[in-house]
């Protein structure tokens, strides 16, 4: 048995089972007793934990990794040392590694699925690189695929420590050598582009179903990374788009200068490819061997190098003060006696007015014809061409079919009406009319009747999704339910496999259906022996409603105080639930028995004692039966029954042999009954002995 199973770390983490092992550490499933949740714990192997310098770096860098917070990165909760063990506490992910996922598929992944996965991987790397952390061991084994189609990258920072601690390539490195970058293979300095190369290899494997380089030994594979160029993905899988192939080859460029400079750059190309599968991937600029090395040049040198010769220099512009002084001197020197006489008269003024009027009329005509008229004119409409039955190649060869419209391909879908590669759906529909701004046609391509692809059913009504998946495609649908603040009840939140994945009749797909916003709950408190008005106020404060209120006599509770509540204290109920109450009217006072009219008689003799009047002051009593149902329990349970202040039963019972415990009890008035099983209150109610 594993030595760590059952061990408690830091009096908090209980190790349950081993779920994985690697070259540096072992991974266990554990329970955090403080937060009552399952976690994954990675424990360093003993041979590495003996190195004090390794432990120090492990601790420092793991704490840095714990600062990462991203949807596509497995969260690190804690880094600690307990009983001589160095360990990391991480998020427990329910899913498969990408390697296992590809092995189960047994064929290259659909390129849409590969593009979906690599985009999430690059988002994770972009987040980590932005915080100065390089993974150094990106491979499908370190990427988890969740049931909803999302991925999470794990083992951040660990590979960095391993590469720093070991300079030789051991047998344990065989799993990673197929994904290392040329600079890692040569032992050179690495940066964020190292992770980009490894991500490119992962993308290559998803698209082609094989690794770019194979060899008999790890060293032989490493040499190929340095000296060889892999076979282009399209040569191995013709369905791979050329643009996605170009992205893959650029990420895997052996020369750093030819590779993507950052994860963001590669993400930008992936986003552009998703919008336009035919876009051209720009090549990285090649380094010029003749270029001079970069130097720091002083500012004085830069200034001197851009100075112009005196003869070519523009004359300096005078300042504002100099211009004012120059105008003042010119005015002083001006000879007003030489000024020509001014011409006057009416004609020049009339001509000026006419020119202004002509200008105003012309401007009005221009504005009306070129601006204002367009504001009130109806926008032109265009007829949408019917593209059903055409292939993309046909539309590309004959541009007149689309005309001024633009095409947006949504993906490949299963179709019994149209052969493979033909357009089987379009929006807006053909032969309808649209306005200028709506000249985009979204289409889906038929995958044929035999080739089915998972449709995008998120946001669909569950009945619509079942009609499509079960009745039309013959798939087995498994439904799960989850609350959602944004998705209406009865509609699909998520699904697996993801849209665009190839499926076959009989395959199982999972739909997560919304149950609407999560109903918030309140924990009921004890209202017994509380004044009625106070109990009502407390119920309102909890977000609950006051239900039916009845009044009964009670010898145990004072008048006006709550003697019973319909929901036991400590139970959780939905907000808005009604709580019924019984209120005490105080002890019941028996009415005196009416006496007969007095009859005159002789006065008693002195020897006879006085007779006291008699009254029937007895309180009504009865015997009631209390029954406890144990059908939901098994084995030995402890049953306790309390009536009022008295414990009438307290014993261990074998629930497998006795499914019911019954006890008779006598009493008077109304008394509360409390039933405990294994010292937990399971039921309470008032019992009326006056019946």
Phi and psi in degrees as a GROMACS rama.xvg file:
@    title "Ramachandran Plot"
@    xaxis  label "Phi"
@    yaxis  label "Psi"
@TYPE xy
-60.2752  135.379  UNK-2
-67.331  -19.8513  UNK-3
-93.7432  -16.4  UNK-4
-61.7408  129.052  UNK-5
87.186  -6.70141  UNK-6
-74.5963  144.21  UNK-7
-108.645  118.544  UNK-8
-96.2247  130.575  UNK-9
54.2025  28.0019  UNK-10
54.4792  31.5057  UNK-11
-140.588  -45.2813  UNK-12
-103.231  115.184  UNK-13
-96.0603  118.941  UNK-14
-79.0275  126.84  UNK-15
-102.396  -48.6485  UNK-16
-160.491  157.48  UNK-17
-85.6697  130.021  UNK-18
-118.768  0.0430818  UNK-19
178.267  159.115  UNK-20
-146.169  151.763  UNK-21
-143.513  -169.704  UNK-22
-69.3898  -27.782  UNK-23
-106.665  -31.4531  UNK-24
-150.303  169.853  UNK-25
-117.069  144.064  UNK-26
-112.843  131.519  UNK-27
-124.906  149.038  UNK-28
-84.2932  136.617  UNK-29
-143.38  164.229  UNK-30
-114.739  129.081  UNK-31
-86.9805  110.362  UNK-32
-76.1213  -17.7095  UNK-33
-75.5105  -41.3192  UNK-34
-106.897  -0.119606  UNK-35
52.5251  57.3522  UNK-36
-143.826  156.592  UNK-37
-85.423  139.571  UNK-38
-136.798  168.949  UNK-39
-108.231  136.006  UNK-40
-122.051  125.758  UNK-41
-103.562  118.374  UNK-42
-110.082  128.137  UNK-43
-62.7211  143.256  UNK-44
-66.5165  147.984  UNK-45
-57.6236  -37.5232  UNK-46
-66.1727  -28.3817  UNK-47
-84.5132  -33.4288  UNK-48
-68.6398  -15.2242  UNK-49
-76.1015  -17.1183  UNK-50
-85.4806  112.101  UNK-51
-62.8639  -40.6031  UNK-52
-65.7388  -38.933  UNK-53
-63.5253  -43.084  UNK-54
-62.7968  -40.9793  UNK-55
-61.8745  -47.3132  UNK-56
-67.3347  -37.6607  UNK-57
-58.0362  -45.9217  UNK-58
-66.9236  -46.6011  UNK-59
-64.2903  -47.4247  UNK-60
-74.2682  -32.0385  UNK-61
-66.0697  -35.5002  UNK-62
-65.7104  -35.8393  UNK-63
-64.9226  -40.8671  UNK-64
-64.6634  -31.9679  UNK-65
-63.877  -17.7667  UNK-66
-78.1693  -13.5042  UNK-67
-70.1723  137.624  UNK-68
-143.339  101.966  UNK-69
-151.812  147.312  UNK-70
-63.191  -23.9126  UNK-71
-104.579  17.6389  UNK-72
-126.52  131.367  UNK-73
-63.5122  125.252  UNK-74
-70.891  141.123  UNK-75
-104.002  120.622  UNK-76
-90.5614  -35.8533  UNK-77
-157.582  149.504  UNK-78
-130.884  122.797  UNK-79
-153.648  178.24  UNK-80
-138.918  128.898  UNK-81
-144.901  129.489  UNK-82
52.8347  39.716  UNK-83
79.5384  6.92291  UNK-84
-108.151  128.301  UNK-85
-94.7701  129.354  UNK-86
-148.371  161  UNK-87
-122.398  134.708  UNK-88
-101.06  123.589  UNK-89
-127.651  167.77  UNK-90
-62.7022  134.347  UNK-91
-88.4494  116.73  UNK-92
-100.592  129.597  UNK-93
-94.1229  98.3815  UNK-94
179.164  -168.264  UNK-95
-110.114  156.429  UNK-96
-72.4396  155.163  UNK-97
-59.4016  -32.5557  UNK-98
-63.8464  -45.9282  UNK-99
-63.6619  -38.2046  UNK-100
-62.4162  -44.5947  UNK-101
-67.7167  -37.0575  UNK-102
-66.2114  -36.3439  UNK-103
-69.547  -35.1801  UNK-104
-67.6482  -39.2844  UNK-105
74.7226  -2.55435  UNK-106
-137.589  166.599  UNK-107
-56.5039  145.186  UNK-108
-70.1653  151.442  UNK-109
-56.3428  136.482  UNK-110
-61.7847  -27.6528  UNK-111
-67.4473  -39.0299  UNK-112
-67.2462  -41.2985  UNK-113
-62.1014  -42.0584  UNK-114
-64.5928  -36.697  UNK-115
-63.394  -43.3419  UNK-116
-70.5156  -46.6145  UNK-117
-66.2991  -30.7786  UNK-118
-62.6708  -43.2452  UNK-119
-67.7863  -37.494  UNK-120
-62.4409  -42.7372  UNK-121
-69.0187  -31.2934  UNK-122
-63.6432  -41.7931  UNK-123
-63.2669  -43.8655  UNK-124
-65.8964  -38.9813  UNK-125
-60.671  -41.7853  UNK-126
-64.2962  -44.3233  UNK-127
-68.714  -44.6058  UNK-128
-61.536  -35.4463  UNK-129
-64.1205  -16.8042  UNK-130
-112.149  18.3727  UNK-131
77.0419  19.4125  UNK-132
-112.682  125.33  UNK-133
-107.468  131.853  UNK-134
-71.8484  -52.3632  UNK-135
71.958  0.350877  UNK-136
-144.791  45.511  UNK-137
-70.7828  121.518  UNK-138
-160.907  161.528  UNK-139
-59.9  -24.7795  UNK-140
-68.0511  -22.4709  UNK-141
-104.314  18.0226  UNK-142
-125.392  121.972  UNK-143
-98.3448  134.345  UNK-144
-104.01  119.998  UNK-145
-88.3673  169.512  UNK-146
-66.7073  -25.2915  UNK-147
-87.4572  7.08243  UNK-148
90.5905  -5.04603  UNK-149
-83.1187  160.537  UNK-150
-123.738  154.043  UNK-151
-132.977  130.4  UNK-152
-88.5259  133.767  UNK-153
-120.776  177.009  UNK-154
64.2278  33.1686  UNK-155
-66.6737  135.624  UNK-156
86.1179  -28.5506  UNK-157
-69.622  -44.9421  UNK-158
-62.6313  -34.0785  UNK-159
-61.5737  -41.8134  UNK-160
-67.9739  -38.9929  UNK-161
-64.514  -42.5747  UNK-162
-68.7622  -29.3699  UNK-163
-76.0084  -29.933  UNK-164
-86.4173  -23.3534  UNK-165
-123.552  128.08  UNK-166
-101.042  -9.06835  UNK-167
-108.318  157.383  UNK-168
-95.5428  107.723  UNK-169
-92.2275  176.689  UNK-170
-63.0413  -28.397  UNK-171
-70.5133  -14.51  UNK-172
-85.1181  -3.14831  UNK-173
-60.1127  -38.2397  UNK-174
-66.1669  -21.5535  UNK-175
-105.352  -19.8816  UNK-176
-64.2251  -24.2286  UNK-177
-71.4818  -12.8354  UNK-178
-118.091  0.758375  UNK-179
-77.1139  154.195  UNK-180
-82.0073  161.013  UNK-181
-57.5885  -38.2805  UNK-182
-68.6823  -31.8855  UNK-183
-67.3045  -41.301  UNK-184
-63.1604  -33.2631  UNK-185
-86.5158  -7.75997  UNK-186
76.8478  22.054  UNK-187
-85.6421  178.097  UNK-188
-65.5558  141.197  UNK-189
-119.683  154.41  UNK-190
-143.62  -161.543  UNK-191
-62.1331  -24.4801  UNK-192
-67.8924  -18.7143  UNK-193
-63.2508  -45.4932  UNK-194
-64.6139  -34.5246  UNK-195
-65.1513  -40.5863  UNK-196
-60.8826  -47.6492  UNK-197
-63.3015  -38.4352  UNK-198
-64.2785  -35.9147  UNK-199
-62.5389  -38.7382  UNK-200
-65.093  -40.6476  UNK-201
-61.8956  -43.2999  UNK-202
-63.2853  -41.4587  UNK-203
-58.7045  -44.5664  UNK-204
-66.8297  -38.4229  UNK-205
-64.7632  -38.6655  UNK-206
-77.2488  -32.7565  UNK-207
-108.318  -18.1017  UNK-208
79.1157  9.11147  UNK-209
-145.96  163.204  UNK-210
-82.8561  152.417  UNK-211
-67.8479  -31.7606  UNK-212
-133.919  136.543  UNK-213
-126.819  156.108  UNK-214
-166.884  165.07  UNK-215
-74.3348  -27.1976  UNK-216
-132.251  158.65  UNK-217
-57.1144  -37.0242  UNK-218
-63.8688  -41.323  UNK-219
-62.3027  -39.2733  UNK-220
-67.3292  -42.8747  UNK-221
-61.2731  -40.0508  UNK-222
-63.1203  -37.7396  UNK-223
-64.9363  -36.8871  UNK-224
-59.3992  -33.8324  UNK-225
-80.45  -40.2997  UNK-226
-110.57  -17.6766  UNK-227
-108.456  160.318  UNK-228
-114.048  129.452  UNK-229
-71.5356  159.292  UNK-230
-64.5159  131.753  UNK-231
-57.2029  140.391  UNK-232
-55.5947  -35.8876  UNK-233
-65.4366  -26.319  UNK-234
-70.5577  -26.0436  UNK-235
-96.1541  -29.0135  UNK-236
-141.273  94.8427  UNK-237
-60.3704  -16.1022  UNK-238
-76.6252  -11.4363  UNK-239
-71.873  125.959  UNK-240
-63.0572  148.399  UNK-241
-62.3909  -37.4296  UNK-242
-65.8585  -39.5215  UNK-243
-68.8074  -34.1371  UNK-244
-62.9177  -43.1497  UNK-245
-62.9946  -38.8443  UNK-246
-62.7441  -42.5534  UNK-247
-62.4099  -47.1385  UNK-248
-69.4076  -33.1637  UNK-249
-69.1349  -38.0672  UNK-250
-65.6116  -29.8361  UNK-251
-97.8826  15.06  UNK-252
-60.0476  130.002  UNK-253
-63.3845  -37.2017  UNK-254
-82.5126  131.301  UNK-255
-58.1695  -36.3935  UNK-256
-68.5279  -21.5062  UNK-257
-93.9486  -6.81676  UNK-258
-89.424  166.652  UNK-259
-59.1807  135.654  UNK-260
-75.9781  -21.3977  UNK-261
-157.575  163.273  UNK-262
-64.3486  -32.399  UNK-263
-62.2168  -40.1296  UNK-264
-61.0866  -44.6396  UNK-265
-67.0005  -37.6392  UNK-266
-61.1841  -40.8109  UNK-267
-60.6577  -42.5084  UNK-268
-67.2479  -37.1654  UNK-269
-65.2527  -38.9971  UNK-270
-66.2861  -42.3451  UNK-271
-64.7914  -38.5851  UNK-272
-63.8725  -37.1824  UNK-273
-65.9879  -35.782  UNK-274
-74.9735  -40.6414  UNK-275
-138.945  95.5371  UNK-276
-61.7829  -13.1023  UNK-277
-100.521  9.06605  UNK-278
-70.7287  157.03  UNK-279
-94.6344  124.691  UNK-280
-78.0469  125.665  UNK-281
-76.4574  137.473  UNK-282
-79.1144  148.24  UNK-283
-69.4531  143.404  UNK-284
-63.6209  134.022  UNK-285
-79.2447  143.766  UNK-286
-73.7903  134.098  UNK-287
-87.5408  120.526  UNK-288
-65.4628  -24.0513  UNK-289
-88.7903  -5.91531  UNK-290
-65.5413  145.055  UNK-291
-74.8339  150.556  UNK-292
-65.5491  153.212  UNK-293
-65.9974  133.145  UNK-294
-129.82  156.403  UNK-295
-92.6175  115.406  UNK-296
-104.75  127.784  UNK-297
-60.6535  153.8  UNK-298
-62.0114  -35.8719  UNK-299
-61.4592  -38.3555  UNK-300
-65.8783  -42.3047  UNK-301
-61.9134  -43.6412  UNK-302
-62.4775  -44.2273  UNK-303
-65.0042  -34.3671  UNK-304
-71.407  -21.7589  UNK-305
-102.365  4.32042  UNK-306
-70.6799  142.157  UNK-307
-97.5695  151.881  UNK-308
-58.2508  155.873  UNK-309
-61.3815  -40.8651  UNK-310
-69.5798  -19.3532  UNK-311
-101.559  -1.08468  UNK-312
-77.382  137.097  UNK-313
-68.7908  146.096  UNK-314
-61.5946  143.185  UNK-315
-69.8155  139.505  UNK-316
-79.3629  136.388  UNK-317
-68.5843  151.555  UNK-318
-75.3599  169.656  UNK-319
-62.6097  -39.2505  UNK-320
-64.8304  -38.576  UNK-321
-67.1848  -38.2292  UNK-322
-65.3015  -39.4902  UNK-323
-64.1937  -43.3385  UNK-324
-62.3568  -39.2816  UNK-325
-65.6216  -42.2349  UNK-326
-63.8525  -37.7144  UNK-327
-63.0023  -42.0278  UNK-328
-65.887  -37.9817  UNK-329
-65.7945  -38.7656  UNK-330
-65.7569  -38.3885  UNK-331
-65.4009  -32.6334  UNK-332
-86.8577  -10.1717  UNK-333
-72.1631  134.791  UNK-334
-96.8231  101.845  UNK-335
-68.2689  -17.9715  UNK-336
-69.0397  -22.589  UNK-337
-88.2046  -1.15565  UNK-338
-67.9474  130.729  UNK-339
-67.7975  151.775  UNK-340
-66.4807  141.899  UNK-341
-78.9077  146.056  UNK-342
-94.288  137.602  UNK-343
-123.57  -177.509  UNK-344
130.851  173.03  UNK-345
-85.3134  -34.7061  UNK-346
-59.2924  -46.0918  UNK-347
-59.5211  -37.2153  UNK-348
-66.8447  -42.6291  UNK-349
-62.1952  -43.2361  UNK-350
-61.0003  -39.3622  UNK-351
-64.6265  -40.5582  UNK-352
-63.6072  -41.6145  UNK-353
-62.9116  -41.6495  UNK-354
-61.3753  -42.1798  UNK-355
-64.0356  -42.8336  UNK-356
-63.0958  -43.3746  UNK-357
-61.6611  -38.4106  UNK-358
-65.4754  -42.6574  UNK-359
-64.6472  -43.7057  UNK-360
-62.7844  -41.5339  UNK-361
-64.2402  -42.5475  UNK-362
-64.7072  -39.0219  UNK-363
-62.7479  -42.7857  UNK-364
-62.386  -41.4813  UNK-365
-64.9129  -44.707  UNK-366
-65.43  -40.8798  UNK-367
-64.8215  -43.0266  UNK-368
-78.8807  -28.64  UNK-369
-108.643  -14.7328  UNK-370
-127.39  -62.0146  UNK-371
-64.1651  -38.8297  UNK-372
-60.5548  -35.5993  UNK-373
-70.9075  -23.6297  UNK-374
-67.9363  -31.229  UNK-375
-102.657  -3.62697  UNK-376
-80.6275  143.282  UNK-377
-71.7362  139.928  UNK-378
-66.9208  138.467  UNK-379
-67.5545  148.949  UNK-380
-110.506  151.93  UNK-381
-130.427  142.302  UNK-382
-84.1272  131.28  UNK-383
-78.8807  126.748  UNK-384
-70.2463  148.792  UNK-385
-86.7405  111.126  UNK-386
-99.3108  -2.23568  UNK-387
-60.9304  131.236  UNK-388
95.8701  -16.6017  UNK-389
-82.0273  155.079  UNK-390
-101.089  162.608  UNK-391
-64.2868  -33.9406  UNK-392
-64.2006  -40.2903  UNK-393
-64.1741  -40.9102  UNK-394
-67.826  -33.8329  UNK-395
-69.6198  -36.2392  UNK-396
-77.2458  -30.8968  UNK-397
-119.679  90.8472  UNK-398
-66.6465  -20.7078  UNK-399
-69.3854  -20.1577  UNK-400
-64.992  -44.1483  UNK-401
-79.0769  -31.7866  UNK-402
63.8429  -128.71  UNK-403
-86.6667  0.757366  UNK-404
-79.7854  152.313  UNK-405
-107.337  152.157  UNK-406
-110.834  135.627  UNK-407
-127.745  117.675  UNK-408
-90.0846  119.813  UNK-409
-82.138  -31.3567  UNK-410
151.536  -171.287  UNK-411
-104.452  133.997  UNK-412
-131.449  158.897  UNK-413
-72.7498  138.575  UNK-414
-151.311  133.35  UNK-415
-96.7066  -10.9202  UNK-416
-94.6158  -24.8181  UNK-417
-127.449  137.934  UNK-418
-64.6835  167.206  UNK-419
-58.2383  140.413  UNK-420
80.4055  -5.29228  UNK-421
-89.0671  151.075  UNK-422
-70.5962  123.533  UNK-423
-114.024  -13.9736  UNK-424
-142.379  143.994  UNK-425
-148.27  150.251  UNK-426
-144.642  124.283  UNK-427
-70.6436  162.89  UNK-428
-68.3108  155.594  UNK-429
-65.3836  152.079  UNK-430
67.9956  13.145  UNK-431
-97.1046  169.16  UNK-432
-114.345  139.14  UNK-433
-131.675  165.455  UNK-434
-92.3537  179.429  UNK-435
-56.601  -43.1367  UNK-436
-78.6269  -3.13983  UNK-437
-110.829  30.2443  UNK-438
-90.8333  50.6008  UNK-439
-125.672  128.386  UNK-440
-110.788  121.488  UNK-441
-95.2545  129.496  UNK-442
-129.347  155.601  UNK-443
-118.569  142.989  UNK-444
-100.636  136.73  UNK-445
-71.2896  133.526  UNK-446
-94.6061  3.43111  UNK-447
89.0334  169.483  UNK-448
-75.2999  -34.1956  UNK-449
-81.9048  -30.3229  UNK-450
-98.9999  105.338  UNK-451
-102.8  144.954  UNK-452
-128.791  143.537  UNK-453
-63.6475  121.057  UNK-454
-79.054  158.093  UNK-455
-78.3815  97.1658  UNK-456
-100.713  5.41034  UNK-457
-64.8297  135.001  UNK-458
86.5538  -1.19031  UNK-459
-81.7062  151.895  UNK-460
-65.4252  141.549  UNK-461
-59.2258  -34.6407  UNK-462
-67.5461  -39.9953  UNK-463
-63.8242  -41.1647  UNK-464
-65.6161  -41.8534  UNK-465
-65.5376  -38.6921  UNK-466
-59.8329  -42.8875  UNK-467
-71.6322  -49.595  UNK-468
-78.2386  -43.3056  UNK-469
-83.2392  -56.1315  UNK-470
-74.4574  -41.7894  UNK-471
-87.8947  -38.1096  UNK-472
-104.002  -11.5574  UNK-473
71.5164  28.604  UNK-474
-91.7329  155.602  UNK-475
-90.8502  121.405  UNK-476
-105.522  123.938  UNK-477
-107.76  128.372  UNK-478
-110.789  134.947  UNK-479
-122.286  157.583  UNK-480
-124.419  142.473  UNK-481
-152.541  143  UNK-482
-70.2129  153.309  UNK-483
-149.928  136.216  UNK-484
-83.6655  -16.6601  UNK-485
-114.488  -26.3418  UNK-486
-99.2541  131.302  UNK-487
-63.996  147.647  UNK-488
-56.8148  133.782  UNK-489
90.0398  4.66091  UNK-490
-113.76  157.54  UNK-491
-77.3032  127.256  UNK-492
-86.9414  -50.0784  UNK-493
-153.603  174.175  UNK-494
-160.472  157.774  UNK-495
-138.532  142.682  UNK-496
-70.3683  170.926  UNK-497
-72.6957  161.242  UNK-498
-64.8325  144.254  UNK-499
94.5553  -13.2004  UNK-500
-76.2251  142.382  UNK-501
-74.506  132.37  UNK-502
-131.095  162.623  UNK-503
-126.486  158.7  UNK-504
-57.262  136.016  UNK-505
92.7141  -13.6698  UNK-506
-64.3135  149.296  UNK-507
-93.6013  130.381  UNK-508
-121.043  152.218  UNK-509
-116.914  129.364  UNK-510
-112.504  132.521  UNK-511
-100.997  115.013  UNK-512
-101.535  138.075  UNK-513
-74.9261  137.357  UNK-514
-103.328  13.8854  UNK-515
84.84  -176.857  UNK-516
-57.9218  142.585  UNK-517
-67.0537  127.16  UNK-518
-72.0821  120.174  UNK-519
-75.5142  142.536  UNK-520
-113.146  159.562  UNK-521
-127.852  146.326  UNK-522
-94.8155  122.1  UNK-523
-71.7164  136.858  UNK-524
-103.065  177.735  UNK-525
-85.2278  122.36  UNK-526
-105.228  -6.28622  UNK-527
-60.6745  137.849  UNK-528
67.4426  17.798  UNK-529
-101.659  138.189  UNK-530
-54.4676  143.502  UNK-531
-55.3555  -46.4232  UNK-532
-64.4634  -37.8251  UNK-533
-66.43  -40.582  UNK-534
-62.6006  -41.4757  UNK-535
-61.312  -42.4753  UNK-536
-64.5233  -40.4363  UNK-537
-66.1692  -38.3098  UNK-538
-61.3866  -42.78  UNK-539
-64.7236  -40.272  UNK-540
-62.6394  -29.9329  UNK-541
-79.8043  -3.22689  UNK-542
81.5829  17.8776  UNK-543
-104.782  174.711  UNK-544
-115.195  148.814  UNK-545
-83.5223  121.497  UNK-546
-88.522  -139.266  UNK-547
-76.9203  135.533  UNK-548
-117.654  117.752  UNK-549
-115.927  156.355  UNK-550
-118.646  136.957  UNK-551
-141.075  156.885  UNK-552
-72.4278  147.568  UNK-553
-152.219  133.699  UNK-554
-85.1703  -13.9142  UNK-555
-94.1365  -35.962  UNK-556
-112.378  141.928  UNK-557
-69.7793  158.961  UNK-558
-59.7342  136.036  UNK-559
87.3728  0.525617  UNK-560
-105.885  149.937  UNK-561
-70.1567  129.844  UNK-562
-113.759  -7.64547  UNK-563
-162.296  145.936  UNK-564
-133.887  145.637  UNK-565
-74.1741  -21.0448  UNK-566
-118.975  131.034  UNK-567
-67.3727  147.861  UNK-568
-60.0047  140.447  UNK-569
93.5685  -13.841  UNK-570
-78.4645  145.237  UNK-571
-96.6621  130.085  UNK-572
-133.134  160.219  UNK-573
-67.4033  145.08  UNK-574
-57.9485  140.278  UNK-575
95.2171  -6.76854  UNK-576
-66.7484  140.51  UNK-577
-86.9504  135.563  UNK-578
-111.002  117.864  UNK-579
-84.1957  147.106  UNK-580
-132.194  147.707  UNK-581
-112.145  135.499  UNK-582
-117.163  138.942  UNK-583
-75.1238  138.569  UNK-584
-100.26  9.62111  UNK-585
87.3124  178.409  UNK-586
-67.402  144.649  UNK-587
-77.0063  128.166  UNK-588
-99.9993  116.716  UNK-589
-67.168  141.971  UNK-590
-76.8091  139.818  UNK-591
-65.5274  143.702  UNK-592
-71.847  125.069  UNK-593
-63.8863  134.723  UNK-594
-95.3861  155.812  UNK-595
-73.3367  161.747  UNK-596
-60.3806  140.244  UNK-597
-64.9773  142.97  UNK-598
-110.613  128.063  UNK-599
-65.0079  137.178  UNK-600
-147.72  172.883  UNK-601
-69.219  144.887  UNK-602
-61.4913  144.471  UNK-603
-67.6234  152.797  UNK-604
-74.4425  157.715  UNK-605
-63.845  -23.5453  UNK-606
-79.9649  -18.3718  UNK-607
-82.1959  135.551  UNK-608
-73.1417  157.69  UNK-609
-70.9875  145.223  UNK-610
-100.887  123.759  UNK-611
-81.449  143.022  UNK-612
-68.3671  141.512  UNK-613
-103.51  143.973  UNK-614
-134.784  146.786  UNK-615
-88.335  88.6076  UNK-616
-94.6067  8.96565  UNK-617
-70.783  139.196  UNK-618
-85.9922  135.842  UNK-619
-60.5306  134.39  UNK-620
-127.25  161.665  UNK-621
-157.148  171.868  UNK-622
-113.477  127.827  UNK-623
-120.485  157.443  UNK-624
-108.021  130.159  UNK-625
-109.714  126.864  UNK-626
-119.826  134.657  UNK-627
-117.953  122.455  UNK-628
-88.7247  122.779  UNK-629
-112.405  15.3522  UNK-630
-64.0404  -22.7762  UNK-631
-87.0147  1.20923  UNK-632
-115.743  164.065  UNK-633
-141.872  156.087  UNK-634
74.5992  -162.575  UNK-635
-84.2756  127.127  UNK-636
-129.207  153.113  UNK-637
-101.519  123.125  UNK-638
-110.412  128.275  UNK-639
-127.617  127.95  UNK-640
-120.221  124.886  UNK-641
-121.119  127.74  UNK-642
-117.066  116.977  UNK-643
63.8381  -117.196  UNK-644
-105.005  1.25374  UNK-645
-107.495  134.121  UNK-646
-89.0877  114.987  UNK-647
-99.5111  -13.3799  UNK-648
-156.524  133.632  UNK-649
-157.521  90.0693  UNK-650
-147.31  161.338  UNK-651
-84.871  137.248  UNK-652
-130.065  138.086  UNK-653
-82.4288  105.152  UNK-654
-67.4964  -21.252  UNK-655
-73.3355  -28.6887  UNK-656
-96.148  -31.8242  UNK-657
-126.802  106.698  UNK-658
-87.7477  -9.84439  UNK-659
-137.936  136.856  UNK-660
-117.352  124.025  UNK-661
-122.797  138.269  UNK-662
-141.219  138.561  UNK-663
-98.0012  142.187  UNK-664
-142.217  141.407  UNK-665
-106.225  146.753  UNK-666
-173.094  -175.414  UNK-667
-133.937  157.823  UNK-668
67.6129  -151.093  UNK-669
-117.334  124.226  UNK-670
-128.379  149.601  UNK-671
-82.7519  138.684  UNK-672
-109.355  130.905  UNK-673
-121.729  128.364  UNK-674
-118.49  123.45  UNK-675
-115.358  138.896  UNK-676
-124.962  120.892  UNK-677
55.6456  40.8129  UNK-678
65.2611  19.7304  UNK-679
-115.557  127.844  UNK-680
-68.5079  118.039  UNK-681
-109.813  -16.6241  UNK-682
-163.849  148.921  UNK-683
-153.084  142.597  UNK-684
-162.886  158.476  UNK-685
-83.3571  145.154  UNK-686
-122.488  123.129  UNK-687
-95.328  111.783  UNK-688
-88.1044  2.93848  UNK-689
-84.472  -8.30349  UNK-690
